[in-house]
Each structure stands twice: as C-alpha cells, then as structure tokens.
Amino acid sequence: MKIFSSEAFKATEKARTIMKAACEICGSPLRTPNRVEIDGAIMVVCDNCARLGRKVGPAIAPPVSVISNRVVRASPMRVNASQNALRTMAQRPTEQEFELDPDYHLIIRQAREKLGLSQEQLGKLINEKPSVIRMVESKKLKPDITLTRKLMHELKINLLVSLSELEGGRPTGT
C-alpha cells in the first residue's frame, strides 16, 4: 500500500483541476486561460485562440448555469472600478433566479399579432420552423432559454419573471 504525502496529493489535485478547464473554441486543455471578446461574446480560451479576439480582463469568470428554463446568476468576487465597466449581464453582483412566465403562450401570440406577423414570418425572423411557433403558442412546447431569448428580443417582450414574483403570487386581472 502506497501512502502519498500531502504535497504530492495537493500537486495531483491541482493537476486534475487544471485539466478540467478547456478552451471554449477549440476544446484544448487550458494551461494559461485568457479572457477575450470575440464577436461580442466574452470567452475563456487558450493562447492560440486568444489571437482571434481582444483581451478583456482576468480569465476567471463567475459561473452561470441554465437549468431547464431557470437562469441562475452567481455573484462575482469584488472587482475594481475599471473592471466594473466590463461586467456583462451574466456577471451581476446579486444572485437572481428567473422562470418562464406561466402565460408565455398568450404573451407571445399577442405580441406577434400586435406586430402584424404571421407564425411563418416570426419563424423566419428568429430562424425557427413555423411548427415550433405554433407549438409554443398552443402551449404544447415550453421554449428553452435560447428560444425564449430569441422571442423576447424579436417581439420586444419579457417572458422571464423572478421566482420571488411567482412564489409571492402576482396580481391578476380577474
């Protein structure tokens, strides 16, 4: 039976941690992560892919998780004043959770009709099949976060409500 010293264990654990990180573009392991902006998206990439964009700050970004239409934003560590300007939507200082509005199908249909768009036209605008729009509007399909954001952007509506609003109940028009 081999016994590892605490130094060897720490070195092994550190190596495992480093190997878990991968470039968001090419997938190669990150030896020295770089935080760069490429076409408006901020990514953590390897040295080779860092040449594709401009460096925007430290490589460590707070985690953002999306779990079945629930967006969880984690709070970042303290940042200095120059880094405040570089904050993105995913790096807000407080944790907030959002859920898809229960009446999403009505909100989408009303907004589409208000803009005078058919389901086919809306589908083309957001690069989705008309059948997807039909299923969403008939509540047969609950849109994922990507589709939700596309609909929100194109129809200029808000489909996400905070969990505190849902739990506390919101006033209804009845």
TARALIN-V576871 format. One record per residue. N is the residue number from 0. SS is DSSP state (H for helix, E for strand, - for the rest). PHI is phi in radians with two decimals (NA if undefined). NEAR is the number of other C-alpha atoms within 12 Angstrom. Layout:
((N & SS & PHI & NEAR) (N & SS & PHI & NEAR))
This chain:
((0 & - & NA & 3) (1 & - & -1.70 & 5) (2 & - & -1.88 & 8) (3 & - & -1.60 & 12) (4 & - & -1.31 & 10) (5 & H & -1.13 & 10) (6 & H & -1.13 & 11) (7 & H & -1.14 & 13) (8 & H & -1.13 & 13) (9 & H & -1.09 & 13) (10 & H & -1.13 & 14) (11 & H & -1.15 & 15) (12 & H & -1.11 & 15) (13 & H & -1.12 & 15) (14 & H & -1.10 & 16) (15 & H & -1.11 & 15) (16 & H & -1.10 & 15) (17 & H & -1.15 & 18) (18 & H & -1.22 & 18) (19 & H & -1.24 & 16) (20 & - & -1.35 & 24) (21 & E & -2.36 & 23) (22 & - & -1.08 & 27) (23 & - & -1.31 & 26) (24 & - & -1.78 & 26) (25 & - & -1.75 & 18) (26 & - & 1.50 & 16) (27 & - & -1.26 & 21) (28 & E & -1.06 & 24) (29 & - & -1.59 & 29) (30 & - & -1.54 & 22) (31 & - & -2.23 & 22) (32 & - & -1.20 & 29) (33 & E & -2.19 & 33) (34 & E & -1.74 & 31) (35 & E & -2.28 & 32) (36 & E & -1.84 & 26) (37 & E & -2.23 & 21) (38 & - & 0.90 & 10) (39 & - & 1.51 & 14) (40 & E & -1.81 & 21) (41 & E & -1.65 & 30) (42 & E & -2.33 & 32) (43 & E & -1.77 & 39) (44 & E & -2.32 & 37) (45 & - & -1.36 & 28) (46 & H & -1.07 & 26) (47 & H & -1.12 & 22) (48 & H & -1.34 & 28) (49 & H & -1.10 & 27) (50 & - & -1.21 & 16) (51 & - & -1.37 & 23) (52 & - & -2.47 & 23) (53 & E & -1.99 & 21) (54 & E & -1.19 & 25) (55 & E & -2.12 & 27) (56 & E & 2.63 & 23) (57 & - & -1.13 & 24) (58 & - & -1.33 & 25) (59 & - & -1.52 & 22) (60 & - & -1.98 & 30) (61 & - & -1.15 & 26) (62 & - & -1.23 & 18) (63 & E & -2.23 & 21) (64 & E & -2.08 & 19) (65 & E & -2.11 & 19) (66 & E & -2.17 & 16) (67 & - & 0.69 & 17) (68 & - & 1.19 & 26) (69 & E & -1.92 & 25) (70 & E & -1.75 & 28) (71 & E & -2.03 & 26) (72 & E & -1.91 & 25) (73 & - & -1.58 & 21) (74 & - & -1.41 & 22) (75 & - & -1.40 & 23) (76 & - & -1.23 & 18) (77 & - & -1.01 & 16) (78 & - & -2.21 & 20) (79 & - & -1.42 & 13) (80 & H & -1.07 & 9) (81 & H & -1.21 & 12) (82 & H & -1.40 & 17) (83 & H & -1.02 & 18) (84 & - & -1.18 & 14) (85 & - & -1.57 & 24) (86 & - & -1.11 & 24) (87 & - & -1.89 & 22) (88 & H & -0.99 & 22) (89 & H & -1.33 & 25) (90 & H & -2.07 & 28) (91 & - & -1.15 & 25) (92 & - & -1.26 & 18) (93 & - & -2.04 & 16) (94 & - & -1.39 & 21) (95 & - & -2.32 & 25) (96 & E & -2.10 & 28) (97 & E & -2.20 & 28) (98 & E & -2.27 & 30) (99 & E & -1.15 & 32) (100 & - & -1.01 & 29) (101 & - & -1.04 & 23) (102 & - & -1.73 & 22) (103 & H & -0.98 & 32) (104 & H & -1.12 & 27) (105 & H & -1.24 & 19) (106 & H & -1.08 & 27) (107 & H & -1.15 & 41) (108 & H & -1.07 & 27) (109 & H & -1.11 & 20) (110 & H & -1.16 & 26) (111 & H & -1.09 & 29) (112 & H & -1.16 & 17) (113 & H & -1.10 & 14) (114 & - & -1.45 & 17) (115 & - & 1.28 & 14) (116 & - & -1.77 & 21) (117 & - & -1.49 & 22) (118 & H & -1.10 & 30) (119 & H & -1.16 & 19) (120 & H & -1.13 & 22) (121 & H & -1.10 & 31) (122 & H & -1.02 & 25) (123 & H & -1.15 & 19) (124 & H & -1.10 & 20) (125 & - & -1.84 & 23) (126 & - & 1.06 & 19) (127 & - & -2.28 & 23) (128 & - & -1.27 & 18) (129 & H & -1.01 & 20) (130 & H & -1.13 & 20) (131 & H & -1.15 & 27) (132 & H & -1.09 & 35) (133 & H & -1.04 & 26) (134 & H & -1.17 & 21) (135 & H & -1.15 & 28) (136 & H & -1.19 & 28) (137 & - & -1.65 & 20) (138 & - & 1.14 & 20) (139 & - & -1.51 & 14) (140 & - & -2.32 & 17) (141 & - & -1.60 & 27) (142 & - & -1.18 & 33) (143 & - & -1.31 & 23) (144 & H & -1.14 & 24) (145 & H & -1.17 & 22) (146 & H & -1.12 & 27) (147 & H & -1.04 & 36) (148 & H & -1.15 & 22) (149 & H & -1.09 & 25) (150 & H & -1.11 & 36) (151 & H & -1.05 & 25) (152 & H & -1.19 & 19) (153 & H & -1.25 & 24) (154 & H & -1.60 & 28) (155 & - & 0.97 & 18) (156 & - & -2.28 & 24) (157 & - & -2.01 & 23) (158 & - & -1.87 & 34) (159 & E & -1.80 & 29) (160 & E & -2.14 & 25) (161 & E & -1.22 & 25) (162 & H & -1.10 & 22) (163 & H & -1.14 & 14) (164 & H & -1.16 & 18) (165 & H & -1.20 & 19) (166 & H & -1.22 & 13) (167 & H & -1.36 & 10) (168 & - & 1.39 & 13) (169 & - & -1.95 & 15) (170 & - & -1.13 & 9) (171 & - & -1.90 & 7) (172 & - & -1.54 & 4) (173 & - & -1.71 & 4))
